[in-house]
Amino acid sequence: MSEPGERGMAASIVVQRRIEWSDTDASGAWHNSAVFRFLEFGETALLERLGMLADVYGRLPRVRVEADFLRALRHRDLVDIAVRVAGVGRTSITYDIEISHDGEPCARARSVAVLLDRARGRPAGWPDEYRRVLQTAGPQLGERLLDG
């Protein structure tokens, strides 16, 4: 991913989280459902940085999610969650997500969500300004956890 502030590229962000006990299964490794929560952490942070979270969240349901699991994670592992806008359709948005630990990819995912009209709950077109920002805002300031 590029450095924050590099414009002309699709919007993206990297947030950090730790694998918590509730993210693991009986084997002690992360549960597959954790990747879907993590992509929501990244999406929320990205939309907040872009100034559109209050307007679109709650009306941007996921319609497709797929993931490839590459490496197991354990309780308290620190992970980077990189989310990048891969495309903006008339009513949809596609994100590419990579979750890594110590620079090593652990999962790659793709998620598609559809923007809904508030009144009727039907697909609504992205406003031109939102579309422009999503496609050109570049890397945003991430959320890092501090060890200390």
N, C-alpha and C positions, 0 to 999 in steps of 0.2 A: 504494500500500500504506500502511497505517496505521503509527503509531509503535509500537515495541516496548513490550509491557506492556498494550496495549489488549485487554482480555479480552472474551469474548462473541462474538468473531469467529473464523472458521476459522483454524487454525494456518497461519502463513506465515513465510518467511524470505527474505532477500536475501544472496547471497554474490557475491564478486567473483573473477574469474579473468582471466588474460590469454590471448589467442589465441597458442598456441605453434606452432612450426614444424610439429609433428606434427598440428596441427588444420587445416592448410591443404592445398590440392591443387596441381596443377601450374600453375594460373593465379595462385597466390598468395593466393587468397581462401579463407576457411574452408570446410572440407569439410562436407557435410550431416550426416555422422555425428557431428560435434562436438557438435551440439545435444543428442544423446542422452546423451553423457557428461556434459555440463553439467547436465542435469536430474538425473542421479544425484548429482553434487556437491551440488546443492541439497537433494535428498531426504535424503541422508546427514546433512547438517548439521542439517536440520529434525528428523529422528528422534532425533538425538543430543541436541539441545536439549530435546526433549520427554521424554527419559529412557527411550526404548523401543528405541533402536538395537540394543543387544546382544540383545534378545529377538526382534525381528522381522526384522532384516536377515539375508539368506541364506535366508529363507523367504517372500520378498515379490517373486516374479518379475513382470515386466511382461507383460501380455497384450494390450495395445494401446498404440500410440504414433502420434501424428500431429503434423505440424508445418507451419507456413506460414513461408516464408523471405521477409523483407521488405527486407533490406538486406545487402549484402556486408560482411564483416569481414576485416581483414588481420592479418598477423603482428604481435604485441605490442599489439594493441588491448585496452584494458581494458573488460571487460563486467560488467554487473550481471545476475545470474541470480536472478529472483524466482520463488519456488515457493509456491503456495498450495493448501491442501486445498480442492478444489472439491466433494467429496462423499465420504461413507463409506457403503458398502453393507453388507450382512450380512457378506460376506467380502472385498469389494474396497475400494480407495481410488482416487480420481481426483484428479490434480493438474493445475492450470493453471500454465504456465510462460511467463515472458516474459524474453527475453534482449535487453538494450539496451546501447547504447554512446553516451556523452555525452547520455543522456536520450532517445535516439531508439530506438524498438523495431526490432530486427533479426530476431527470430524469435518466434513464439508457438507453443506446443505444448500438447498435452494427453496425459497418460499415465495408464493404468489398470494397477494391480497387484492381485494377489490374495494374501491371506494364506493360507499353507499350514500344515497340521498337521505338526509335526516328525516324528512317528512314521510316518505313512502318506503324506505328501506330497499330501494332498487339501485342497481348500479348507476353511478353518476360520473360524468366526465371530470377529469382533473382540471382545475383552473389553470390557465396558461402560466401564471406566475409560479405556481407550485411545480408544474411540469418543468419549467426552466430551471428552478432552483435544484430540484431532484437530479436533473441531468447535468448540471454544470457547477454545483457548489464545491465539488472536490472534497478532500479529507477534512473532517471536522475535529475539533479538540476532543480527545477521548476522555475516558474516566479511568484513572489508574488507582490501584490500591497501593498504599504505602506500607512497607514493612519497616519495623523499627523497634 
